[in-house]
Amino acid sequence: MTYQYEYQGCKGVKAIAEKFGINYSTLLKRLQRGFDIDQAVTMPRCAQVAQVKYEHKGQQGMRAISKLIEISEATLYGRLSEGMTLKEAIEMPKQKTGMSEEHRKANQIGIKKPDAMSSSWAAALGVQL
């Protein structure tokens, strides 16, 4: 069997990666990008540190900001994707969701207030008023 790469007595990319504690796919990608074997093995690990995109009142990151202003992350991301700036997205008032109090009370008549039920419904359900 012929090995395409040999480095300090190790033959093959997998053996080299294991001996030097490098992830096999990382070493393979470095070689595919054109690095020679010595560079690929000795290259320091590049930490992929995420940069903070958003900051508000000392809070960094979307999760921290959303907790601070008590709006869901999804809402903030949605507003930003619509083209708003972070300031506009934060200052926009929350939209009311759900039923209004008036509508909620109307729905409770037959359930929580059986005496307010019409007599025909009471008869159909076998409820004595």
N, C-alpha and C positions, 0 to 999 in steps of 0.2 A: 504494500500500500504506500502510495506517495502522499506526503503531506505538503500542502500548499505553503504553510507557515511553520517555521521553526525558530524558537527563541530561547536562549540560555538552556539548551538541552531538552526543552519541551517541544513535542511535535504535535501539531494540530491546534486549531483555534480553541477548541474546548479544553484541552489540557493546559494551554497557556492561561486561559481565563481562570481555571480552577486554581492553578499554582499561584497566581498573582492576585487572587481575590477580586476579580473583575467579573461583572455579569457577562455571560456569554454573548447575549444579544448586543450589549453595549460595545464590547470589543469588536464584534462582527460589523456593526454599523460604522465604527471608526475606520475600520479597514476598507469598507465599501465607499466611504467618503474620500478615500485617497491617502490616508495617513499611512506611513510605513509602520511596520510592526513595533519598532522601538517607541515611536511617538504614541501609538495606540495604547501600549501597555503603561507607559510612564505618565501619560497625560493626567493631570489632576481631575478629580471628579468635579463636574460643574453642578453646583447646587441650583436647582430651579426654584428660586424664591419668588413667590408671588408678590407683585407690587400692589400696594394699596391704591385703589382707584378713587375711592370715595372717603371723605372725612367730613364730620359734622360735629361741632361742639366737643372736640377732643376724642370722639369715637371714630375708630377706623374700621372700615369694612361695612358691607351692606347689612349683615346680621346685627352688628352692634348698633348701627344707626336705627334700624327698624325697631329694635327693642326699646331704644331711647324714646322714640317718638310714637311708639305703640301703633305701628302700621306694619302689616305683614311684608316680608321680603318680596313676595310675589307681586304685591301691589306696587312697591317701589320700582322693581325691575320693569313691570308693565308700563309704568308712567315714564320711565327713562327710555324705554324702547319706542314710546310714542313721540319722542323728541324733546321731552322736557329736560330742563337742567335739574341737578340735584336739589337746588334751592326751591324751584317750582314744584317738584315732586313732593317735597317735604311740607311746603306751605299749603298745598292744595287740601281743602278740608275732606274729611272722610265722608264717603257717600253712605247715606242711610240704606240699610238693607233690611229685608224682612217685611213683615206686615206692620201696618200702622196700629196704634193702640185702639183706634176706633174699629178697624177691621178685625182685630184680635177679639175684641169684646163681642162683636157680632157673631163670631164663630163659636163662642162659648155658651150661647143661649141654651141650646138643647143638652149640652153635656154637663155644665156646672150649675145651670139654673133650670131644672126641669119644670118649675112652676111657671116659667116664662114661655114654655113650649106651647104650641097651638094645641087645641083640644083634639083635633083630628089626628095629629101625630101621637099624642099621648094615648089615644084609643088604639091606634095601630101598633104601638109598642107595648101596650098593656100596662101603662103607667097611670096610676090614680093621682089626679090633681086635687 
